Amino acid sequence: MITRSVQPSPPLAADGAALARVLHQAGVAKDSLIWVTGPAGLAALIWLGREGYRQASYAHANRIAAMGAADALLIPHACGPADLAEVLRDARCLREGGVLIAQIWTGPSSWPGDADSFIESLGFHVEAHVAEHGRTVCIARRVGRGDQRVAA
């Protein structure tokens, strides 16, 4: 018999030490322009402010695609493929080489294929996964595509 937990994984925003490790691993500096989004975004934003990340701002998921390009996008709660695709849309919210830090939902049948392939199809190169305390966080860089044009 196989049993699976239907409990959501704890948000990354609720664990300051884990958030610090992930930001360090991703190379996010305290002077980086950071968009934070999602239901756990405000908790992460408070932590970021306390830790000296002065250019971190909350961006509503419905508006983030229209915002300027940031150095980092932090999604500090478990999100599935539909949520991630909706937030990223054409990835203009991140500069080329910008880092996506997203806690990914690892529940049953949540990703079409594997999560890395899905994230890469959105215009990112997956660099690492951090799995601890019941959550999986993906660190990925936005890659430039020859067929995309950047507005001036």
FIVO-554722 format. One line per field, with one value per residue (C-alpha): residue in one letter; x, y, z; residue number from 1; chain. Coordinates in steps of 0.5 Angstrom, whole numbers. Layout:
BEGIN
residu A | ...
X X | ...
Y Y | ...
Z Z | ...
num NUM | ...
chaine A | ...
% end
This chain:
BEGIN
residu M | I | T | R | S | V | Q | P | S | P | P | L | A | A | D | G | A | A | L | A | R | V | L | H | Q | A | G | V | A | K | D | S | L | I | W | V | T | G | P | A | G | L | A | A | L | I | W | L | G | R | E | G | Y | R | Q | A | S | Y | A | H | A | N | R | I | A | A | M | G | A | A | D | A | L | L | I | P | H | A | C | G | P | A | D | L | A | E | V | L | R | D | A | R | C | L | R | E | G | G | V | L | I | A | Q | I | W | T | G | P | S | S | W | P | G | D | A | D | S | F | I | E | S | L | G | F | H | V | E | A | H | V | A | E | H | G | R | T | V | C | I | A | R | R | V | G | R | G | D | Q | R | V | A | A
X 0 | 3 | 0 | 2 | 1 | -4 | -1 | 2 | 9 | 11 | 13 | 20 | 18 | 17 | 24 | 29 | 35 | 33 | 31 | 38 | 41 | 38 | 39 | 46 | 46 | 43 | 48 | 43 | 46 | 43 | 43 | 39 | 33 | 28 | 21 | 17 | 10 | 5 | 1 | 7 | 11 | 9 | 12 | 18 | 18 | 18 | 24 | 28 | 27 | 30 | 36 | 38 | 35 | 33 | 31 | 26 | 19 | 12 | 9 | 2 | 2 | -3 | 2 | 9 | 9 | 8 | 13 | 21 | 26 | 29 | 35 | 31 | 24 | 22 | 16 | 17 | 11 | 9 | 7 | 5 | 6 | 0 | 1 | 9 | 7 | 2 | 7 | 12 | 8 | 14 | 19 | 20 | 20 | 27 | 33 | 37 | 41 | 36 | 35 | 28 | 27 | 21 | 18 | 15 | 9 | 12 | 5 | 2 | 2 | 3 | 8 | 7 | 13 | 19 | 19 | 26 | 24 | 17 | 21 | 26 | 21 | 19 | 26 | 30 | 36 | 35 | 42 | 40 | 34 | 34 | 30 | 30 | 24 | 19 | 20 | 23 | 26 | 28 | 34 | 34 | 37 | 33 | 36 | 36 | 33 | 35 | 27 | 25 | 26 | 27 | 23 | 28
Y 0 | 7 | 13 | 20 | 26 | 31 | 37 | 42 | 43 | 49 | 55 | 57 | 64 | 61 | 59 | 64 | 60 | 56 | 62 | 65 | 59 | 59 | 66 | 65 | 59 | 63 | 69 | 74 | 80 | 85 | 90 | 86 | 88 | 82 | 81 | 77 | 74 | 69 | 68 | 67 | 73 | 78 | 74 | 73 | 81 | 82 | 77 | 80 | 87 | 85 | 82 | 88 | 87 | 94 | 93 | 87 | 89 | 85 | 84 | 81 | 75 | 78 | 84 | 81 | 80 | 87 | 90 | 91 | 86 | 84 | 81 | 75 | 73 | 69 | 65 | 62 | 58 | 51 | 52 | 48 | 48 | 52 | 57 | 58 | 59 | 64 | 68 | 67 | 68 | 71 | 71 | 79 | 80 | 77 | 80 | 75 | 72 | 73 | 68 | 64 | 62 | 58 | 53 | 47 | 43 | 36 | 33 | 27 | 28 | 35 | 36 | 34 | 30 | 33 | 39 | 41 | 40 | 44 | 50 | 50 | 50 | 57 | 60 | 58 | 53 | 50 | 50 | 47 | 44 | 45 | 39 | 40 | 40 | 37 | 42 | 43 | 49 | 50 | 55 | 57 | 62 | 66 | 65 | 69 | 66 | 68 | 68 | 73 | 81 | 85 | 92 | 98
Z 0 | -2 | 2 | 0 | 4 | 1 | 6 | 2 | 3 | 8 | 4 | 4 | 6 | 13 | 14 | 14 | 15 | 8 | 5 | 6 | 4 | -3 | -4 | -3 | -7 | -13 | -12 | -11 | -7 | -2 | -8 | -13 | -16 | -13 | -15 | -10 | -11 | -9 | -3 | 2 | -2 | 4 | 9 | 5 | 3 | 11 | 12 | 6 | 9 | 15 | 12 | 8 | 1 | 0 | -7 | -6 | -8 | -8 | -15 | -16 | -20 | -25 | -26 | -26 | -33 | -35 | -30 | -31 | -31 | -25 | -23 | -19 | -18 | -12 | -11 | -4 | -4 | -7 | -14 | -20 | -27 | -29 | -23 | -26 | -33 | -31 | -27 | -32 | -39 | -43 | -38 | -39 | -31 | -31 | -35 | -39 | -34 | -28 | -23 | -22 | -15 | -14 | -9 | -14 | -12 | -12 | -11 | -15 | -23 | -22 | -28 | -35 | -36 | -31 | -28 | -30 | -38 | -36 | -33 | -39 | -44 | -41 | -43 | -37 | -35 | -29 | -25 | -18 | -14 | -6 | -3 | 5 | 10 | 6 | 0 | -7 | -9 | -16 | -18 | -26 | -30 | -35 | -42 | -48 | -54 | -61 | -63 | -58 | -59 | -53 | -53 | -52
num 1 | 2 | 3 | 4 | 5 | 6 | 7 | 8 | 9 | 10 | 11 | 12 | 13 | 14 | 15 | 16 | 17 | 18 | 19 | 20 | 21 | 22 | 23 | 24 | 25 | 26 | 27 | 28 | 29 | 30 | 31 | 32 | 33 | 34 | 35 | 36 | 37 | 38 | 39 | 40 | 41 | 42 | 43 | 44 | 45 | 46 | 47 | 48 | 49 | 50 | 51 | 52 | 53 | 54 | 55 | 56 | 57 | 58 | 59 | 60 | 61 | 62 | 63 | 64 | 65 | 66 | 67 | 68 | 69 | 70 | 71 | 72 | 73 | 74 | 75 | 76 | 77 | 78 | 79 | 80 | 81 | 82 | 83 | 84 | 85 | 86 | 87 | 88 | 89 | 90 | 91 | 92 | 93 | 94 | 95 | 96 | 97 | 98 | 99 | 100 | 101 | 102 | 103 | 104 | 105 | 106 | 107 | 108 | 109 | 110 | 111 | 112 | 113 | 114 | 115 | 116 | 117 | 118 | 119 | 120 | 121 | 122 | 123 | 124 | 125 | 126 | 127 | 128 | 129 | 130 | 131 | 132 | 133 | 134 | 135 | 136 | 137 | 138 | 139 | 140 | 141 | 142 | 143 | 144 | 145 | 146 | 147 | 148 | 149 | 150 | 151 | 152
chaine A | A | A | A | A | A | A | A | A | A | A | A | A | A | A | A | A | A | A | A | A | A | A | A | A | A | A | A | A | A | A | A | A | A | A | A | A | A | A | A | A | A | A | A | A | A | A | A | A | A | A | A | A | A | A | A | A | A | A | A | A | A | A | A | A | A | A | A | A | A | A | A | A | A | A | A | A | A | A | A | A | A | A | A | A | A | A | A | A | A | A | A | A | A | A | A | A | A | A | A | A | A | A | A | A | A | A | A | A | A | A | A | A | A | A | A | A | A | A | A | A | A | A | A | A | A | A | A | A | A | A | A | A | A | A | A | A | A | A | A | A | A | A | A | A | A | A | A | A | A | A | A
% end
